[in-house]
Amino acid sequence: MIHRIPSGTRDVLPDEMRELRAMTDRMRAVFERAGYGEIYTPVLEYEGTFERANLAAPRPAYRMFDEDGQVLVLRSDMTVPIARLVSTRYQAATPPLRFSYIAYAYRGVRPQRGHSRELLQAGVELIGAPGAVGTAEALTVLCHALDAAGLKTYRVGLGDASLYPALLQAVGVEAEQRERILSELVTGDFVGVERELESLHLAQDERELLLRVPRTRGGPEVLEGLSGALHAAGTGMRAVQALLPGPVAERIIFDFGLVRSLGYYTGAVFQVYDPAYGVPIGSGGRYDDLLGRFGRPLPAVGFALNVERVHIALTGEERGLA
């Protein structure tokens, strides 16, 4: 007799559990040494908490009613609950505030896509540290955590969430069309981006710019000789790079096409890649407007690592070296 479990979930057996626990303990130690206090928030939140955040995605996928008829949801990330926590429990605390977590989040899945419904995430949130200084600190902690996990070949893509939307708006692309183009860009579907742009009445040079920018990535050399919105984004990236320790700076890939699906990102965004695994194993960025939606306006930046993917990438690296 086979007793099924929901798609996107899995059982973890003792050998793997020991490896996961050892890895997360090493990452937790990095967070603690950097001054990030570990917190835990309820798996259940009121639906209104996530509605206040005005998320584009991932919206909570699982809803239920409590005894009073109020709608509860399983949290889809940890950033929104921490924003809620800061506004209620740290109203008078002097920033910056540093929090870390190792906790589960829950997402909807598409059948046959191999998506996880239940995600174990390890991450930090730095509240009240603006601009390049805060972003550089978050990236440094991120790389130290990945080093402690044991990864050797990872890279971190660094982009600007506001760049491509600003370019689309500057050439007169309507809001609905912008959303379609950005949705294609989030998934890395450059053919889809090109198809959407071809359907618009744009000048040739405008279309070429919008096609070229998402494919612009590389080392510090890609930040040179820029103008307009590209220059502004490049200036921000250079400011972050200048504050990074050498070993961390060497991990950075500047990516002008990096766009995140979450609606609260406002500036610097980043994703973690490893050649041993075919999809991003972590991500993060600045969300300077989110805390204000909960009543305490503060700049913020953070990241979340998918622990299972980090472990798979580590296993792949070790096999490659064997």
Short mmCIF file of the C-alpha atoms (twelve columns), coordinates in Angstrom:
data_MODEL
# 
_entry.id   MODEL 
# 
loop_
_atom_site.group_PDB 
_atom_site.id 
_atom_site.type_symbol 
_atom_site.label_atom_id 
_atom_site.label_alt_id 
_atom_site.label_comp_id 
_atom_site.label_asym_id 
_atom_site.label_seq_id 
_atom_site.Cartn_x 
_atom_site.Cartn_y 
_atom_site.Cartn_z 
_atom_site.pdbx_PDB_model_num 
ATOM 1   C CA . MET A 1   0.000   0.000  0.000   1 
ATOM 2   C CA . ILE A 2   1.361   3.441  -0.976  1 
ATOM 3   C CA . HIS A 3   0.353   6.417  1.132   1 
ATOM 4   C CA . ARG A 4   0.962   9.528  -0.938  1 
ATOM 5   C CA . ILE A 5   2.162   12.917 0.250   1 
ATOM 6   C CA . PRO A 6   1.264   16.228 -1.430  1 
ATOM 7   C CA . SER A 7   3.262   17.151 -4.520  1 
ATOM 8   C CA . GLY A 8   6.010   19.625 -3.733  1 
ATOM 9   C CA . THR A 9   6.703   18.073 -0.326  1 
ATOM 10  C CA . ARG A 10  9.026   15.274 0.699   1 
ATOM 11  C CA . ASP A 11  10.143  13.125 3.609   1 
ATOM 12  C CA . VAL A 12  13.679  13.745 4.901   1 
ATOM 13  C CA . LEU A 13  15.420  10.661 6.275   1 
ATOM 14  C CA . PRO A 14  18.010  10.594 9.095   1 
ATOM 15  C CA . ASP A 15  21.225  10.682 7.028   1 
ATOM 16  C CA . GLU A 16  20.136  13.716 5.024   1 
ATOM 17  C CA . MET A 17  18.607  15.323 8.097   1 
ATOM 18  C CA . ARG A 18  21.958  15.145 9.883   1 
ATOM 19  C CA . GLU A 19  23.646  16.817 6.902   1 
ATOM 20  C CA . LEU A 20  20.996  19.545 6.713   1 
ATOM 21  C CA . ARG A 21  21.194  20.199 10.451  1 
ATOM 22  C CA . ALA A 22  24.991  20.450 10.381  1 
ATOM 23  C CA . MET A 23  24.860  22.825 7.424   1 
ATOM 24  C CA . THR A 24  22.200  25.090 8.922   1 
ATOM 25  C CA . ASP A 25  24.082  25.136 12.238  1 
ATOM 26  C CA . ARG A 26  27.149  26.483 10.431  1 
ATOM 27  C CA . MET A 27  25.035  29.131 8.703   1 
ATOM 28  C CA . ARG A 28  23.329  30.050 11.980  1 
ATOM 29  C CA . ALA A 29  26.751  30.585 13.560  1 
ATOM 30  C CA . VAL A 30  27.635  33.056 10.765  1 
ATOM 31  C CA . PHE A 31  24.427  35.008 11.403  1 
ATOM 32  C CA . GLU A 32  25.100  35.125 15.141  1 
ATOM 33  C CA . ARG A 33  28.700  36.305 14.724  1 
ATOM 34  C CA . ALA A 34  27.456  39.116 12.471  1 
ATOM 35  C CA . GLY A 35  25.051  40.276 15.186  1 
ATOM 36  C CA . TYR A 36  21.798  38.915 13.726  1 
ATOM 37  C CA . GLY A 37  19.474  37.658 16.451  1 
ATOM 38  C CA . GLU A 38  17.438  34.600 15.515  1 
ATOM 39  C CA . ILE A 39  13.663  34.952 15.604  1 
ATOM 40  C CA . TYR A 40  10.674  32.780 14.788  1 
ATOM 41  C CA . THR A 41  7.250   34.008 13.720  1 
ATOM 42  C CA . PRO A 42  3.965   32.065 13.455  1 
ATOM 43  C CA . VAL A 43  3.488   29.870 10.422  1 
ATOM 44  C CA . LEU A 44  -0.070  31.229 10.365  1 
ATOM 45  C CA . GLU A 45  -0.690  34.923 9.694   1 
ATOM 46  C CA . TYR A 46  -3.828  36.921 9.021   1 
ATOM 47  C CA . GLU A 47  -4.435  37.356 5.313   1 
ATOM 48  C CA . GLY A 48  -4.592  41.123 5.809   1 
ATOM 49  C CA . THR A 49  -0.930  41.170 6.822   1 
ATOM 50  C CA . PHE A 50  0.142   39.985 3.382   1 
ATOM 51  C CA . GLU A 51  -2.462  42.153 1.652   1 
ATOM 52  C CA . ARG A 52  -0.924  45.186 3.370   1 
ATOM 53  C CA . ALA A 53  2.449   44.255 1.877   1 
ATOM 54  C CA . ASN A 54  0.925   44.570 -1.625  1 
ATOM 55  C CA . LEU A 55  2.840   41.582 -2.970  1 
ATOM 56  C CA . ALA A 56  3.034   40.847 -6.672  1 
ATOM 57  C CA . ALA A 57  4.130   37.256 -5.883  1 
ATOM 58  C CA . PRO A 58  4.299   34.898 -4.176  1 
ATOM 59  C CA . ARG A 59  0.924   35.531 -2.550  1 
ATOM 60  C CA . PRO A 60  -0.072  33.094 0.190   1 
ATOM 61  C CA . ALA A 61  -1.518  30.029 -1.509  1 
ATOM 62  C CA . TYR A 62  -3.145  28.298 1.460   1 
ATOM 63  C CA . ARG A 63  -6.079  29.872 3.305   1 
ATOM 64  C CA . MET A 64  -8.320  28.757 6.150   1 
ATOM 65  C CA . PHE A 65  -10.751 30.282 8.633   1 
ATOM 66  C CA . ASP A 66  -10.198 30.627 12.366  1 
ATOM 67  C CA . GLU A 67  -12.883 30.232 15.044  1 
ATOM 68  C CA . ASP A 68  -14.035 33.839 14.510  1 
ATOM 69  C CA . GLY A 69  -14.311 33.524 10.732  1 
ATOM 70  C CA . GLN A 70  -11.139 35.518 9.998   1 
ATOM 71  C CA . VAL A 71  -8.982  34.350 7.101   1 
ATOM 72  C CA . LEU A 72  -5.629  32.824 8.038   1 
ATOM 73  C CA . VAL A 73  -2.824  32.011 5.595   1 
ATOM 74  C CA . LEU A 74  0.335   29.951 5.679   1 
ATOM 75  C CA . ARG A 75  3.205   32.432 5.303   1 
ATOM 76  C CA . SER A 76  4.751   32.551 1.832   1 
ATOM 77  C CA . ASP A 77  7.935   34.295 2.979   1 
ATOM 78  C CA . MET A 78  9.552   35.601 6.168   1 
ATOM 79  C CA . THR A 79  10.131  39.207 5.139   1 
ATOM 80  C CA . VAL A 80  6.506   40.297 5.522   1 
ATOM 81  C CA . PRO A 81  6.059   38.719 8.988   1 
ATOM 82  C CA . ILE A 82  9.289   40.393 10.123  1 
ATOM 83  C CA . ALA A 83  8.020   43.758 8.838   1 
ATOM 84  C CA . ARG A 84  4.875   43.157 10.857  1 
ATOM 85  C CA . LEU A 85  6.945   42.188 13.911  1 
ATOM 86  C CA . VAL A 86  9.117   45.321 13.724  1 
ATOM 87  C CA . SER A 87  6.064   47.591 13.639  1 
ATOM 88  C CA . THR A 88  4.456   45.914 16.655  1 
ATOM 89  C CA . ARG A 89  7.339   44.796 18.893  1 
ATOM 90  C CA . TYR A 90  10.134  47.228 17.982  1 
ATOM 91  C CA . GLN A 91  8.271   50.525 17.618  1 
ATOM 92  C CA . ALA A 92  10.794  52.468 19.705  1 
ATOM 93  C CA . ALA A 93  13.936  50.416 19.074  1 
ATOM 94  C CA . THR A 94  16.884  52.308 17.637  1 
ATOM 95  C CA . PRO A 95  17.912  51.016 14.206  1 
ATOM 96  C CA . PRO A 96  19.647  49.257 12.653  1 
ATOM 97  C CA . LEU A 97  17.876  46.057 13.707  1 
ATOM 98  C CA . ARG A 98  19.352  42.713 12.700  1 
ATOM 99  C CA . PHE A 99  17.283  39.518 12.540  1 
ATOM 100 C CA . SER A 100 17.976  36.026 11.258  1 
ATOM 101 C CA . TYR A 101 15.808  32.963 10.784  1 
ATOM 102 C CA . ILE A 102 15.779  29.359 9.675   1 
ATOM 103 C CA . ALA A 103 12.131  28.614 9.003   1 
ATOM 104 C CA . TYR A 104 9.615   27.163 6.588   1 
ATOM 105 C CA . ALA A 105 7.614   29.087 3.994   1 
ATOM 106 C CA . TYR A 106 4.792   27.716 1.862   1 
ATOM 107 C CA . ARG A 107 4.129   28.347 -1.818  1 
ATOM 108 C CA . GLY A 108 1.653   27.169 -4.412  1 
ATOM 109 C CA . VAL A 109 3.022   24.709 -6.971  1 
ATOM 110 C CA . ARG A 110 2.395   23.953 -10.622 1 
ATOM 111 C CA . PRO A 111 1.888   20.237 -11.313 1 
ATOM 112 C CA . GLN A 112 4.802   18.515 -13.056 1 
ATOM 113 C CA . ARG A 113 7.097   21.553 -12.605 1 
ATOM 114 C CA . GLY A 114 9.061   20.170 -9.664  1 
ATOM 115 C CA . HIS A 115 8.340   23.217 -7.501  1 
ATOM 116 C CA . SER A 116 8.518   22.940 -3.715  1 
ATOM 117 C CA . ARG A 117 5.347   23.569 -1.743  1 
ATOM 118 C CA . GLU A 118 7.251   23.645 1.547   1 
ATOM 119 C CA . LEU A 119 10.552  25.582 1.610   1 
ATOM 120 C CA . LEU A 120 13.111  25.629 4.398   1 
ATOM 121 C CA . GLN A 121 14.748  29.046 4.229   1 
ATOM 122 C CA . ALA A 122 17.773  30.517 5.995   1 
ATOM 123 C CA . GLY A 123 18.080  34.279 5.846   1 
ATOM 124 C CA . VAL A 124 18.571  37.649 7.451   1 
ATOM 125 C CA . GLU A 125 16.814  41.017 7.475   1 
ATOM 126 C CA . LEU A 126 18.750  44.229 8.123   1 
ATOM 127 C CA . ILE A 127 16.287  46.947 9.135   1 
ATOM 128 C CA . GLY A 128 17.256  50.618 9.175   1 
ATOM 129 C CA . ALA A 129 20.536  50.501 7.225   1 
ATOM 130 C CA . PRO A 130 20.092  52.542 4.036   1 
ATOM 131 C CA . GLY A 131 21.723  52.432 0.637   1 
ATOM 132 C CA . ALA A 132 24.999  50.864 -0.327  1 
ATOM 133 C CA . VAL A 133 26.188  50.374 3.263   1 
ATOM 134 C CA . GLY A 134 23.254  48.132 4.165   1 
ATOM 135 C CA . THR A 135 23.351  46.264 0.864   1 
ATOM 136 C CA . ALA A 136 27.086  45.595 1.199   1 
ATOM 137 C CA . GLU A 137 26.589  44.223 4.716   1 
ATOM 138 C CA . ALA A 138 23.799  41.892 3.573   1 
ATOM 139 C CA . LEU A 139 25.894  40.614 0.651   1 
ATOM 140 C CA . THR A 140 28.860  40.034 2.951   1 
ATOM 141 C CA . VAL A 141 26.777  37.996 5.410   1 
ATOM 142 C CA . LEU A 142 25.250  36.108 2.473   1 
ATOM 143 C CA . CYS A 143 28.642  35.073 1.099   1 
ATOM 144 C CA . HIS A 144 29.987  34.151 4.530   1 
ATOM 145 C CA . ALA A 145 26.934  31.916 5.069   1 
ATOM 146 C CA . LEU A 146 27.460  30.198 1.710   1 
ATOM 147 C CA . ASP A 147 31.145  29.737 2.511   1 
ATOM 148 C CA . ALA A 148 30.199  28.176 5.856   1 
ATOM 149 C CA . ALA A 149 27.727  25.882 4.100   1 
ATOM 150 C CA . GLY A 150 30.695  24.577 2.124   1 
ATOM 151 C CA . LEU A 151 29.980  25.938 -1.368  1 
ATOM 152 C CA . LYS A 152 32.989  26.796 -3.510  1 
ATOM 153 C CA . THR A 153 31.753  27.780 -6.982  1 
ATOM 154 C CA . TYR A 154 28.721  29.987 -6.287  1 
ATOM 155 C CA . ARG A 155 28.257  33.475 -7.716  1 
ATOM 156 C CA . VAL A 156 25.902  36.301 -6.739  1 
ATOM 157 C CA . GLY A 157 24.127  38.308 -9.429  1 
ATOM 158 C CA . LEU A 158 23.581  41.947 -8.435  1 
ATOM 159 C CA . GLY A 159 21.065  44.164 -10.224 1 
ATOM 160 C CA . ASP A 160 18.650  47.040 -9.698  1 
ATOM 161 C CA . ALA A 161 14.912  46.301 -9.456  1 
ATOM 162 C CA . SER A 162 13.951  49.813 -10.520 1 
ATOM 163 C CA . LEU A 163 16.084  49.949 -13.694 1 
ATOM 164 C CA . TYR A 164 14.079  48.061 -16.306 1 
ATOM 165 C CA . PRO A 165 10.646  49.338 -15.182 1 
ATOM 166 C CA . ALA A 166 12.049  52.882 -15.399 1 
ATOM 167 C CA . LEU A 167 13.327  52.256 -18.935 1 
ATOM 168 C CA . LEU A 168 9.943   50.875 -20.026 1 
ATOM 169 C CA . GLN A 169 8.125   53.836 -18.525 1 
ATOM 170 C CA . ALA A 170 10.558  56.309 -20.096 1 
ATOM 171 C CA . VAL A 171 9.718   55.090 -23.623 1 
ATOM 172 C CA . GLY A 172 5.977   55.224 -22.930 1 
ATOM 173 C CA . VAL A 173 5.115   51.564 -22.390 1 
ATOM 174 C CA . GLU A 174 1.713   51.305 -20.682 1 
ATOM 175 C CA . ALA A 175 1.407   49.736 -17.213 1 
ATOM 176 C CA . GLU A 176 -0.332  46.562 -18.379 1 
ATOM 177 C CA . GLN A 177 2.244   45.995 -21.101 1 
ATOM 178 C CA . ARG A 178 5.059   46.686 -18.635 1 
ATOM 179 C CA . GLU A 179 3.742   43.953 -16.343 1 
ATOM 180 C CA . ARG A 180 3.701   41.409 -19.171 1 
ATOM 181 C CA . ILE A 181 7.260   42.257 -20.194 1 
ATOM 182 C CA . LEU A 182 8.515   42.154 -16.604 1 
ATOM 183 C CA . SER A 183 6.812   38.786 -16.068 1 
ATOM 184 C CA . GLU A 184 8.754   37.391 -19.020 1 
ATOM 185 C CA . LEU A 185 11.961  38.901 -17.687 1 
ATOM 186 C CA . VAL A 186 11.455  37.406 -14.214 1 
ATOM 187 C CA . THR A 187 11.448  33.920 -15.747 1 
ATOM 188 C CA . GLY A 188 14.410  34.698 -18.007 1 
ATOM 189 C CA . ASP A 189 12.316  34.303 -21.165 1 
ATOM 190 C CA . PHE A 190 14.165  36.701 -23.465 1 
ATOM 191 C CA . VAL A 191 12.271  35.359 -26.470 1 
ATOM 192 C CA . GLY A 192 9.062   36.374 -24.729 1 
ATOM 193 C CA . VAL A 193 10.503  39.812 -23.944 1 
ATOM 194 C CA . GLU A 194 11.423  40.268 -27.605 1 
ATOM 195 C CA . ARG A 195 7.965   39.148 -28.702 1 
ATOM 196 C CA . GLU A 196 6.271   41.644 -26.368 1 
ATOM 197 C CA . LEU A 197 8.546   44.481 -27.502 1 
ATOM 198 C CA . GLU A 198 7.903   43.697 -31.160 1 
ATOM 199 C CA . SER A 199 4.181   44.204 -30.553 1 
ATOM 200 C CA . LEU A 200 4.776   47.788 -29.373 1 
ATOM 201 C CA . HIS A 201 5.226   50.852 -31.553 1 
ATOM 202 C CA . LEU A 202 8.735   51.763 -30.447 1 
ATOM 203 C CA . ALA A 203 11.548  53.480 -32.265 1 
ATOM 204 C CA . GLN A 204 14.308  51.158 -33.428 1 
ATOM 205 C CA . ASP A 205 16.874  52.542 -30.980 1 
ATOM 206 C CA . GLU A 206 14.417  52.199 -28.071 1 
ATOM 207 C CA . ARG A 207 13.679  48.578 -28.923 1 
ATOM 208 C CA . GLU A 208 17.375  47.786 -29.280 1 
ATOM 209 C CA . LEU A 209 18.101  49.342 -25.874 1 
ATOM 210 C CA . LEU A 210 15.333  47.343 -24.202 1 
ATOM 211 C CA . LEU A 211 16.633  44.148 -25.770 1 
ATOM 212 C CA . ARG A 212 20.281  44.851 -24.955 1 
ATOM 213 C CA . VAL A 213 19.950  45.847 -21.308 1 
ATOM 214 C CA . PRO A 214 18.584  42.523 -19.948 1 
ATOM 215 C CA . ARG A 215 21.505  40.680 -21.555 1 
ATOM 216 C CA . THR A 216 24.118  43.002 -20.039 1 
ATOM 217 C CA . ARG A 217 25.995  41.205 -17.288 1 
ATOM 218 C CA . GLY A 218 29.559  40.605 -16.232 1 
ATOM 219 C CA . GLY A 219 32.328  42.060 -14.128 1 
ATOM 220 C CA . PRO A 220 33.016  45.703 -13.199 1 
ATOM 221 C CA . GLU A 221 33.745  46.501 -16.851 1 
ATOM 222 C CA . VAL A 222 29.994  46.435 -17.679 1 
ATOM 223 C CA . LEU A 223 29.520  49.453 -15.385 1 
ATOM 224 C CA . GLU A 224 31.697  51.710 -17.518 1 
ATOM 225 C CA . GLY A 225 30.568  54.153 -20.215 1 
ATOM 226 C CA . LEU A 226 26.894  54.220 -19.199 1 
ATOM 227 C CA . SER A 227 24.411  57.082 -19.463 1 
ATOM 228 C CA . GLY A 228 20.956  57.996 -18.209 1 
ATOM 229 C CA . ALA A 229 19.143  55.379 -16.118 1 
ATOM 230 C CA . LEU A 230 21.913  52.869 -16.817 1 
ATOM 231 C CA . HIS A 231 24.486  55.254 -15.370 1 
ATOM 232 C CA . ALA A 232 22.407  55.752 -12.214 1 
ATOM 233 C CA . ALA A 233 22.033  51.988 -11.716 1 
ATOM 234 C CA . GLY A 234 25.724  51.451 -12.413 1 
ATOM 235 C CA . THR A 235 26.663  54.132 -9.888  1 
ATOM 236 C CA . GLY A 236 24.670  52.335 -7.203  1 
ATOM 237 C CA . MET A 237 26.295  49.012 -8.019  1 
ATOM 238 C CA . ARG A 238 29.769  50.561 -7.966  1 
ATOM 239 C CA . ALA A 239 29.041  52.068 -4.538  1 
ATOM 240 C CA . VAL A 240 28.126  48.631 -3.203  1 
ATOM 241 C CA . GLN A 241 31.172  46.989 -4.767  1 
ATOM 242 C CA . ALA A 242 33.503  49.568 -3.197  1 
ATOM 243 C CA . LEU A 243 32.290  48.545 0.278   1 
ATOM 244 C CA . LEU A 244 32.655  44.778 -0.186  1 
ATOM 245 C CA . PRO A 245 35.614  42.796 1.158   1 
ATOM 246 C CA . GLY A 246 37.787  41.466 -1.650  1 
ATOM 247 C CA . PRO A 247 36.703  37.798 -1.447  1 
ATOM 248 C CA . VAL A 248 33.033  38.873 -1.516  1 
ATOM 249 C CA . ALA A 249 33.514  41.333 -4.400  1 
ATOM 250 C CA . GLU A 250 35.048  38.513 -6.456  1 
ATOM 251 C CA . ARG A 251 31.763  36.595 -6.204  1 
ATOM 252 C CA . ILE A 252 29.650  39.400 -7.698  1 
ATOM 253 C CA . ILE A 253 28.266  39.410 -11.257 1 
ATOM 254 C CA . PHE A 254 26.599  42.666 -12.291 1 
ATOM 255 C CA . ASP A 255 23.318  41.880 -14.030 1 
ATOM 256 C CA . PHE A 256 21.190  44.667 -15.561 1 
ATOM 257 C CA . GLY A 257 18.439  42.206 -16.461 1 
ATOM 258 C CA . LEU A 258 17.862  40.928 -12.934 1 
ATOM 259 C CA . VAL A 259 14.223  41.474 -11.955 1 
ATOM 260 C CA . ARG A 260 12.405  39.962 -8.973  1 
ATOM 261 C CA . SER A 261 8.742   38.982 -8.862  1 
ATOM 262 C CA . LEU A 262 8.077   40.325 -5.384  1 
ATOM 263 C CA . GLY A 263 6.397   43.712 -5.514  1 
ATOM 264 C CA . TYR A 264 8.213   45.244 -2.543  1 
ATOM 265 C CA . TYR A 265 11.769  45.415 -3.955  1 
ATOM 266 C CA . THR A 266 12.904  49.005 -4.546  1 
ATOM 267 C CA . GLY A 267 16.579  49.014 -5.521  1 
ATOM 268 C CA . ALA A 268 19.449  46.555 -5.321  1 
ATOM 269 C CA . VAL A 269 18.381  42.949 -5.899  1 
ATOM 270 C CA . PHE A 270 20.487  39.805 -5.972  1 
ATOM 271 C CA . GLN A 271 20.309  36.099 -6.773  1 
ATOM 272 C CA . VAL A 272 22.645  33.246 -5.888  1 
ATOM 273 C CA . TYR A 273 23.746  30.766 -8.539  1 
ATOM 274 C CA . ASP A 274 25.899  27.665 -8.455  1 
ATOM 275 C CA . PRO A 275 27.026  25.681 -11.529 1 
ATOM 276 C CA . ALA A 276 26.178  22.485 -9.650  1 
ATOM 277 C CA . TYR A 277 22.470  23.397 -9.620  1 
ATOM 278 C CA . GLY A 278 20.468  24.738 -12.516 1 
ATOM 279 C CA . VAL A 279 18.239  27.308 -10.795 1 
ATOM 280 C CA . PRO A 280 18.874  30.082 -8.237  1 
ATOM 281 C CA . ILE A 281 19.536  28.787 -4.724  1 
ATOM 282 C CA . GLY A 282 18.810  32.077 -2.955  1 
ATOM 283 C CA . SER A 283 17.803  35.681 -3.498  1 
ATOM 284 C CA . GLY A 284 17.292  39.008 -1.788  1 
ATOM 285 C CA . GLY A 285 17.351  42.754 -2.139  1 
ATOM 286 C CA . ARG A 286 16.308  46.128 -0.785  1 
ATOM 287 C CA . TYR A 287 12.710  46.845 0.216   1 
ATOM 288 C CA . ASP A 288 12.865  50.411 1.496   1 
ATOM 289 C CA . ASP A 289 9.098   51.040 1.300   1 
ATOM 290 C CA . LEU A 290 7.717   47.874 2.913   1 
ATOM 291 C CA . LEU A 291 8.149   48.822 6.570   1 
ATOM 292 C CA . GLY A 292 6.238   52.045 5.974   1 
ATOM 293 C CA . ARG A 293 3.162   50.034 4.978   1 
ATOM 294 C CA . PHE A 294 3.162   48.619 8.517   1 
ATOM 295 C CA . GLY A 295 3.550   51.977 10.246  1 
ATOM 296 C CA . ARG A 296 7.304   52.336 10.815  1 
ATOM 297 C CA . PRO A 297 9.077   53.679 7.706   1 
ATOM 298 C CA . LEU A 298 12.613  52.290 7.655   1 
ATOM 299 C CA . PRO A 299 14.935  51.234 4.833   1 
ATOM 300 C CA . ALA A 300 15.672  47.517 4.774   1 
ATOM 301 C CA . VAL A 301 17.508  44.773 2.942   1 
ATOM 302 C CA . GLY A 302 17.621  41.005 3.323   1 
ATOM 303 C CA . PHE A 303 18.047  37.630 1.685   1 
ATOM 304 C CA . ALA A 304 16.713  34.083 1.896   1 
ATOM 305 C CA . LEU A 305 18.562  30.902 0.945   1 
ATOM 306 C CA . ASN A 306 16.666  27.769 -0.065  1 
ATOM 307 C CA . VAL A 307 18.329  25.273 2.270   1 
ATOM 308 C CA . GLU A 308 17.409  22.211 0.217   1 
ATOM 309 C CA . ARG A 309 18.841  23.758 -2.954  1 
ATOM 310 C CA . VAL A 310 22.022  24.808 -1.154  1 
ATOM 311 C CA . HIS A 311 22.415  21.217 0.020   1 
ATOM 312 C CA . ILE A 312 21.847  19.819 -3.490  1 
ATOM 313 C CA . ALA A 313 24.397  22.278 -4.921  1 
ATOM 314 C CA . LEU A 314 26.898  21.283 -2.220  1 
ATOM 315 C CA . THR A 315 26.398  17.602 -3.036  1 
ATOM 316 C CA . GLY A 316 26.845  18.358 -6.751  1 
ATOM 317 C CA . GLU A 317 30.071  20.263 -6.100  1 
ATOM 318 C CA . GLU A 318 31.456  17.421 -4.002  1 
ATOM 319 C CA . ARG A 319 30.651  14.874 -6.703  1 
ATOM 320 C CA . GLY A 320 32.310  17.079 -9.297  1 
ATOM 321 C CA . LEU A 321 35.491  17.211 -7.226  1 
ATOM 322 C CA . ALA A 322 35.484  13.481 -6.534  1 
# 
